[in-house]
Amino acid sequence: IAINMKWSQVNSASLKAAITGGALLVSAVLPHGGVDGLKLCPWFHLSGHQCPFCGMTRAFVAITHFDLSAAIDFNPGSPLIYGAFIYIFEHQYLLFEGEKMTLNHQIENCISVG
């Protein structure tokens, strides 16, 4: 079965939930301490200087594994960004579920009327 879906059909709530939820899920899967040497930042590799988000991946992993002090060492702003990701994920998920409920209700109305 082929599904032809255009980007305009993907609602922003599901896209935001996928991005934030994906980041949170990856931080739970990665082993704490196993990513401490990673330098994923393209800005760091191009310029040799850290950007404001350098250390964020390592910090997310540390927070997910309940090591707040290590997370703050990796990036002092990480608890704020992590909290924002949780808030955005939860909010977008609830919006997505609400849209699904509305669609199901519309379908049920069409079936009961028809």
Backbone hydrogen bonds, N-H to C=O, Kabsch-Sander energy under -0.5 kcal/mol:
donor,donor_aa,acceptor,acceptor_aa,energy
4,N,2,A,-0.6
5,M,3,I,-0.8
9,Q,6,K,-1.8
10,V,6,K,-0.5
10,V,7,W,-1.0
11,N,9,Q,-0.7
15,L,11,N,-1.6
16,K,12,S,-2.7
17,A,13,A,-2.2
18,A,14,S,-2.0
19,I,15,L,-2.1
20,T,16,K,-2.6
21,G,17,A,-2.3
22,G,18,A,-1.9
23,A,19,I,-2.0
24,L,20,T,-2.2
25,L,21,G,-2.5
26,V,22,G,-2.7
27,S,23,A,-2.0
28,A,24,L,-1.0
29,V,25,L,-1.7
30,L,26,V,-2.5
34,G,31,P,-1.4
35,V,31,P,-0.6
38,L,35,V,-1.7
45,H,41,C,-1.7
46,L,42,P,-2.1
47,S,43,W,-2.9
48,G,43,W,-0.5
48,G,44,F,-2.0
54,C,51,C,-1.6
56,M,53,F,-2.0
59,A,55,G,-2.4
60,F,56,M,-2.8
61,V,57,T,-2.2
62,A,58,R,-2.2
63,I,59,A,-2.8
64,T,60,F,-2.6
65,H,61,V,-1.6
66,F,63,I,-2.1
67,D,62,A,-3.2
68,L,66,F,-0.5
71,A,67,D,-1.8
72,I,68,L,-2.3
73,D,69,S,-1.7
74,F,70,A,-2.3
75,N,71,A,-2.5
78,S,75,N,-1.9
81,I,77,G,-2.0
82,Y,78,S,-3.0
83,G,79,P,-2.3
84,A,80,L,-2.1
85,F,81,I,-2.4
86,I,82,Y,-2.3
87,Y,83,G,-2.5
88,I,84,A,-3.0
89,F,85,F,-2.8
90,E,86,I,-2.6
91,H,87,Y,-2.8
92,Q,88,I,-2.9
93,Y,89,F,-2.6
94,L,90,E,-2.3
95,L,91,H,-2.1
96,F,92,Q,-2.7
97,E,93,Y,-2.7
98,G,94,L,-2.3
99,E,95,L,-2.5
100,K,96,F,-2.1
101,M,97,E,-2.5
102,T,98,G,-2.3
103,L,99,E,-2.4
104,N,100,K,-2.6
105,H,101,M,-2.5
106,Q,102,T,-2.4
107,I,103,L,-2.3
108,E,104,N,-2.5
109,N,105,H,-2.2
110,C,106,Q,-2.2
111,I,107,I,-2.3
112,S,108,E,-2.5
113,V,109,N,-2.1
114,G,110,C,-2.1
